[in-house]
Amino acid sequence: MAPAQTGCRECGFDWDAPPAELTDILRQIARALPSRLGIAQQADTTAARPAPGVWSRQEYLGHIGDVLVWYRGRIEGVLAEDRPVMVGLDWALETDRRRYDRQPPERLMSVAVASLRGLAEMLDGLNEGQWARRGIGSEGQERTVLMLARRAVHEAHHHLGDLGP
């Protein structure tokens, strides 16, 4: 189901954000991430889950990096193929499988920042026709490159809040 074309109730992300704003948000998050994790490391609260079913800060950080790589792959597929069918991914299972809590936070940070910057750079180069290209989502609905980009940026924007103030 597509998100409503309004702001996210939890993080305030604007689902109508234009392409140039999306790349600005990605770059802002790339600049903000190191301080968010630094605060958590000082409190020694990066790897442990705060409650059952709630990811740790390291898990959110690892997820940010990986989900952006995943969305970038989806966008590249839509740009390269005519209406490709995209397969979904269970991120809760994937997070458990990848064991972000056992990875060095500095590595997770490096991947996340590189993913944020890389996606922003890729999106900067798109023209109007590319933003409008379509793929087929895992539930059978059409997804434009713009919607995929908005979903990717929302993931990073939303989970930045999960890393703390």
C-alpha angles and dihedrals in degrees: 000000000000117000118253113266094249135080123303107259092221104042105015095238111165109233089198094056111142121236096261090053091051092058091046090053091050091052092046091053091048088057094044100047100077094057092046092055093041091060091049092049091052089055090045090233103121105101106032122084110240092216138357110286094015116107121234121244090258090053091051090048092049090047092052092055096044098042090054091051088049093050091045088056090051091050092047089051092052090048093049101041137045108254098329119197110242124211121221126229131217100231095189090059092040092052091052091047095049094050096213088175089069096047123092109265090224090060092048089049092050092051093046095049092045090049092050093049094042094052091047091052093048093048092048089065098055123110127212093267092051092051088055097050114119139219131179116255124225090263093050099260124128117256123193122211086249092057092047090050091049090050091050093049091046090055091055094041093047096046093046084073090053089061091064138253 
